[in-house]
């Protein structure tokens, strides 16, 4: 089945009210009788960047929580949502606040700047913590993780650098280039992981016959990328890559065009995940590319509601009027896992019993199957990753569509087209 993201925004006979009612009905009809046992009241903490430069990652969290609130209440679960404000220190502080409130489980999502400080505080306090939306190496090694022993209380599900490198190079190999890559790596946990000379992009690109120009790391919220642009021009980079927060990429791309940098490909993490970034670029966003972790065409369904990925995305658009974004699926999956873990714990108010249930998880979620034991380290479960390209759609309901163009690592995710060079 071809990928057709834009179809979500086209007019159908289904009304907004019917979509919302359908989602609610499905939610309750999809609950298993096993999980409807007498509920012991428990409180779960949830930390994500609701505001600040990482705000697009957390934009869907409040929506997902609000939609699932009646279902969570039926299990005796109350969610305490905390905003990290895109600040690692704030993330650690609100994690400690939740720990002091004696939550049974902490959920955290979206970039190492949020997941890592929260996971660290939970590990120190002996509180089970489940995290996502950060490459596993940036979550594990940047916290001092030892592959032989791992962590005791903190577990993670997402893809790794090996997966994003494979997705990117798979896209790049579809277009004729000189295989010279310019790297944009900020001085943060993601930038450190992506530029790591042992585990990151430098050795992997060399092994794949690409050369990397790395002009050095820069601080987030930079306002001048002239030095990077000059280095990429001097090195004749046909490809730009990196992991950049949304406001930084907008500044870089506008300055690159003004200064005559015209690569054939630009595949960038973080910033290019979100339609808002592309919308702000106007026509200049056409054929920019990124990693793709979740779309309406992913062939998975919710263990809580029975909704397919397409139905969840459509319900979000109907309720908010906004285009779907990738974190919707992972926010939903976090709550799927929380309900499953709480439901299987012999005493959901006992942290050790919660931890035992977390470790024994084996659940099919809207982002795919989640279990621990077969990952790269004991605390990590990897999820599917493909690559995609943004296409300008001036006649559609939204300015851009995200088209899957590379799926070699996850052929179950349908392709929507082939890679096209920027400017074509």
Secondary structure as UniProt FT lines:
FT   HELIX           5..9
FT   HELIX           16..29
FT   HELIX           33..36
FT   STRAND          42..48
FT   TURN            53..54
FT   HELIX           55..57
FT   TURN            58..60
FT   HELIX           61..74
FT   TURN            75..76
FT   STRAND          77..83
FT   TURN            85..86
FT   HELIX           88..100
FT   TURN            101..102
FT   STRAND          105..109
FT   HELIX           112..125
FT   STRAND          129..132
FT   HELIX           136..140
FT   HELIX           141..143
FT   TURN            147..149
FT   STRAND          154..157
FT   HELIX           161..172
FT   TURN            173..174
FT   STRAND          180..186
FT   HELIX           189..194
FT   TURN            197..199
FT   HELIX           201..207
FT   TURN            208..209
FT   STRAND          211..213
FT   HELIX           226..234
FT   TURN            235..236
FT   STRAND          239..244
FT   HELIX           246..258
FT   TURN            259..260
FT   STRAND          265..270
FT   HELIX           271..273
FT   HELIX           275..281
FT   HELIX           282..285
FT   TURN            286..287
FT   STRAND          289..292
FT   TURN            296..297
FT   TURN            303..305
FT   HELIX           309..320
FT   HELIX           327..344
FT   TURN            348..349
FT   HELIX           351..359
FT   STRAND          362..365
FT   TURN            366..367
FT   STRAND          368..371
FT   TURN            378..379
FT   STRAND          380..381
FT   STRAND          386..392
FT   TURN            394..395
FT   STRAND          400..406
FT   TURN            408..409
FT   TURN            411..412
FT   TURN            422..423
//
